[in-house]
Amino acid sequence: MKIRDFVNIHYRHFNAAVVRDAAKAYVEHLDSGGKMFLAMAGAMSTGELGVSLAEAIRRGKISAISCTGANLEEDIYNLIGHDGYESQANYKELTPEAEAQLRDQRRRRVTDITIPGETMSEVALAVQPLWKAADKKGESYFPYEYFYQLIDSGVLRKQYKIDPKDSWVVAACEKKIPIFTPGWEDCTLGNYLVADVLKGNISSTSVVKSGLDQMSHLVKWYKENSCDTSIGFFQIGGGIAGDFAICVVPLIIEDLAEDARYWGYFCQISDSTTSYGSYSGASPNEKITWLKLDVETPKFTIESDATIVVPLILGYVLDW
């Protein structure tokens, strides 16, 4: 039985019904000529969401992405270092002493998996020459553009440890879609770049474009892509990846005083609670007051685990 048929038959009530309705509306949005923007928080790359996400990108089901810097780099870590990853199925039982032992082994834990520190260093050393070359020429690029340069160069190809078809960054590079990474300094490579500048290896952090530069780029992208079609917003988790990107519409309307389409579809998969002043947990209707969504916008909040729900929804959209 196909995923789409399974969901339509069995997902009838409660969170299951929202999963079904959100997936159907996603398909309807694309079938009507719309595009989909993905916002991704958490550690979805290390959770190997690329297995479904990469195919969705390749088949045009996602047209642009906003994610944490960690998600951007961790997809590449997985691409070249997967064989060195170790499962920590008993992670809830680890003592502080066991965690310290992992630390001393240069193993960085993400829930039930550890990433070898050597893999992080390999990626940093591969990107460093690109930073230096840009610095020498007085050039500046977005974080994702450095990754695209790295992938296109083929420097890491012999080190791939997974099928590149399961790397969502490789898929995004092939399709040349933009990846916005607000707060990029909050990731390992961002820290590495700052250290390089402080050591005097690179003259300035401006070799990587700032979050404000990325917002400006997002405004241009949204205006160009929403001229004749509606753009939906599919959000995994909360935090800056979603908050940053969804603000582009009120920026155009309020701050530029220009006409703009509201986001034409909204779905958030989250475990955040609405009662603590958390923007990540705000209901979709609250976004109407902020000029992000309209009254008629299809809106869905799925209160569940994204690692379970996202592959189901993408499988539904891809008609697997």
C-alpha positions in Angstrom: 0.0 0.0 0.0 1.3 3.5 -0.9 1.9 5.9 2.0 -0.8 8.2 0.6 -3.4 5.5 0.6 -2.3 4.3 4.1 -2.6 7.8 5.5 -5.9 8.5 3.9 -7.4 5.3 5.2 -6.0 5.2 8.8 -5.2 8.8 9.8 -8.7 9.9 10.7 -8.7 11.8 14.0 -6.6 13.9 16.4 -3.0 14.6 15.3 -3.3 11.8 12.7 -6.1 13.7 11.0 -4.1 16.9 11.0 -1.2 15.0 9.4 -3.5 13.8 6.6 -5.1 17.2 6.1 -1.8 19.0 6.0 -0.3 16.5 3.5 -3.4 16.8 1.2 -3.3 20.6 1.4 0.5 20.5 0.6 -0.3 18.5 -2.6 -3.2 20.8 -3.5 -1.0 23.8 -3.1 1.6 22.4 -5.5 -0.9 21.1 -7.9 -2.4 24.6 -8.2 1.0 26.0 -9.3 2.2 27.0 -5.8 5.7 26.6 -4.4 6.8 25.5 -1.0 9.3 27.0 1.4 10.8 24.8 4.1 12.0 26.0 7.5 13.9 23.4 9.5 15.1 23.6 13.1 16.5 21.0 15.4 19.0 18.4 14.3 17.1 16.9 11.4 20.2 16.3 9.3 21.7 14.1 11.9 18.3 12.4 12.2 18.9 11.6 8.5 15.8 13.4 7.3 17.7 13.7 4.0 16.5 10.3 3.0 13.0 11.9 2.2 13.9 15.6 2.0 16.5 15.2 -0.7 14.0 13.5 -3.1 11.4 16.2 -2.3 13.9 18.9 -3.3 15.0 17.0 -6.5 11.3 16.7 -7.6 10.6 20.4 -7.0 8.4 19.9 -4.0 10.6 22.4 -2.1 11.9 25.6 -3.7 13.9 27.3 -0.9 15.0 26.4 2.6 15.7 28.3 5.9 17.6 26.2 8.5 20.0 26.4 11.3 23.7 26.4 10.5 23.9 23.1 12.4 21.5 21.4 9.9 23.4 22.8 7.0 26.8 21.5 8.2 25.5 18.3 9.8 24.2 17.0 6.4 27.7 17.2 5.1 29.1 15.6 8.3 26.7 12.7 7.7 27.7 12.6 4.0 31.4 12.0 4.6 31.5 10.7 8.2 28.5 8.4 8.5 30.6 5.2 8.9 32.1 6.8 12.0 28.8 7.6 13.7 28.0 5.5 16.7 24.5 4.7 18.1 23.7 5.6 21.7 20.5 3.8 22.1 20.7 4.0 25.9 21.3 7.8 25.8 18.7 8.5 28.5 20.8 6.3 30.9 24.2 7.9 30.3 25.8 9.2 33.4 27.8 12.5 33.5 30.9 10.3 33.6 29.9 8.5 30.4 29.2 11.8 28.7 32.7 13.0 29.8 34.1 9.9 28.3 32.4 10.6 24.9 33.8 14.2 25.2 37.3 13.0 25.7 36.9 10.7 22.7 35.9 13.7 20.6 32.5 12.3 20.1 29.7 14.9 20.0 26.3 13.4 21.0 23.1 14.4 19.3 20.4 12.4 21.2 21.0 8.8 20.2 24.0 9.2 17.9 27.5 10.6 18.2 29.4 12.5 15.5 33.2 12.0 15.4 35.0 15.3 16.0 37.4 14.3 13.2 34.6 14.6 10.7 33.8 18.2 11.8 37.5 19.0 11.4 37.6 17.5 7.9 34.8 19.7 6.7 36.2 22.8 8.3 39.6 22.2 6.7 37.9 21.6 3.3 35.9 24.9 3.6 38.8 27.0 5.0 40.6 27.4 1.6 37.3 28.8 0.1 37.1 31.4 2.9 40.7 32.3 2.4 40.3 32.6 -1.4 37.3 34.9 -0.9 39.1 36.9 1.7 42.1 37.5 -0.6 39.7 38.7 -3.4 37.6 40.8 -1.1 34.6 38.7 -1.8 31.7 37.5 0.4 29.3 34.6 0.1 26.4 33.1 1.9 27.1 30.0 4.0 25.3 27.7 1.5 27.3 29.1 -1.4 30.5 27.9 0.2 28.9 24.4 0.6 27.8 24.5 -3.1 31.4 25.4 -4.1 32.7 22.5 -2.0 30.2 20.0 -3.5 30.7 21.3 -7.1 34.5 21.0 -6.7 34.3 17.3 -6.0 37.0 17.6 -3.3 35.0 15.5 -0.9 33.4 13.1 -3.4 35.8 10.2 -2.6 35.0 10.5 1.1 31.2 10.1 0.7 30.0 7.4 3.1 26.3 7.5 2.2 24.6 7.5 -1.2 24.6 11.3 -2.2 21.0 10.9 -3.2 20.2 10.9 0.5 22.0 14.2 1.1 19.5 17.1 1.1 22.3 19.6 0.7 23.7 17.8 -2.4 20.1 17.8 -3.8 19.7 21.5 -3.1 23.1 22.1 -4.8 21.9 20.2 -7.9 18.7 22.3 -8.0 20.6 25.5 -7.0 17.9 26.5 -4.6 18.8 29.1 -1.9 19.4 28.0 1.7 19.1 30.7 4.3 20.9 30.2 7.6 20.1 32.9 10.1 22.3 32.9 13.2 24.9 30.9 11.3 27.5 31.8 14.0 25.6 29.3 16.2 27.2 26.3 14.6 30.6 24.5 14.6 31.8 26.0 11.3 30.7 29.5 12.4 32.8 29.1 15.5 35.7 27.8 13.4 35.5 30.9 11.2 35.5 33.3 14.2 38.6 31.4 15.5 40.3 31.7 12.2 39.7 35.5 12.2 41.0 35.8 15.8 44.1 33.8 14.9 44.7 36.2 11.9 44.2 33.5 9.3 41.4 35.4 7.7 41.1 39.2 7.9 37.4 39.5 8.6 34.2 37.5 9.3 32.6 39.4 6.4 33.8 36.7 4.0 30.5 35.1 5.1 27.5 37.3 4.6 25.5 38.3 7.6 21.9 37.4 8.7 20.9 40.9 7.5 22.4 40.2 4.1 20.4 36.9 4.0 17.2 38.7 4.9 17.8 41.1 2.0 18.4 38.2 -0.3 15.2 36.5 1.0 13.2 39.6 0.2 14.4 39.6 -3.4 13.8 35.9 -3.7 10.2 36.1 -2.3 9.3 39.1 -4.5 10.6 37.3 -7.6 9.0 34.0 -6.9 5.6 35.2 -5.6 4.9 37.4 -8.6 2.6 34.9 -10.3 2.2 32.1 -7.7 1.6 31.4 -4.1 4.4 30.3 -1.7 3.6 28.0 1.2 5.5 27.7 4.4 6.3 24.2 5.8 7.9 24.5 9.2 9.8 21.8 11.1 10.2 22.8 14.7 10.5 26.4 15.9 13.3 28.8 16.6 15.1 31.2 14.3 14.9 29.1 11.2 11.2 29.6 11.0 10.9 33.0 12.8 13.5 34.6 10.5 12.0 33.4 7.2 8.3 33.9 7.8 8.9 37.6 8.6 9.8 38.4 5.0 6.1 39.1 4.1 5.4 41.7 6.8 8.8 43.3 6.0 7.7 43.8 2.4 4.2 45.0 3.4 5.0 47.1 6.5 8.6 48.3 6.1 8.9 48.5 2.3 5.3 49.7 2.0 4.9 47.4 -1.0 2.2 44.9 -1.9 3.0 41.2 -1.2 1.2 38.0 -1.1 0.7 36.4 2.3 2.1 32.9 2.7 -0.4 30.7 0.9 -0.1 27.6 3.1 1.2 27.1 6.6 2.0 23.9 8.5 4.2 23.6 11.6 5.3 20.4 13.3 6.1 21.2 16.8 6.1 20.1 20.4 6.1 23.7 21.7 3.3 24.8 24.0 1.2 27.8 23.3 0.8 29.1 26.8 4.3 30.3 27.7 4.8 33.3 25.4 6.8 31.1 23.0 6.7 32.3 19.5 7.5 28.8 18.3 4.3 27.7 20.0 2.1 30.5 18.8 -1.0 29.4 16.9 -1.2 30.0 13.2 -4.0 32.5 13.8 -1.7 34.8 15.8 0.4 35.2 12.6 -2.6 36.9 10.9 -2.1 39.9 13.2 1.6 40.0 12.1 0.7 40.1 8.4 2.2 36.7 7.7 -1.0 34.6 7.0 -4.4 35.5 5.8 -7.8 34.4 7.1 -8.2 32.0 4.2 -4.7 30.5 4.4 -4.8 26.7 5.0 -3.2 26.4 8.5 -2.1 23.3 10.3 -0.3 22.6 13.6 0.9 19.1 14.2 1.9 18.5 17.8 4.2 15.5 17.3 7.7 14.3 16.6 9.1 15.7 13.4 11.3 12.7 12.8 8.1 10.6 12.6 5.8 13.0 10.8 8.0 14.6 8.2 8.9 11.4 6.3 5.2 10.5 6.2 4.1 13.9 4.8 6.9 14.0 2.3 6.2 10.4 1.3 2.5 11.5 0.8 3.5 14.5 -1.3 6.0 12.4 -3.3 3.3 9.7 -3.7 5.6 6.9 -2.5 
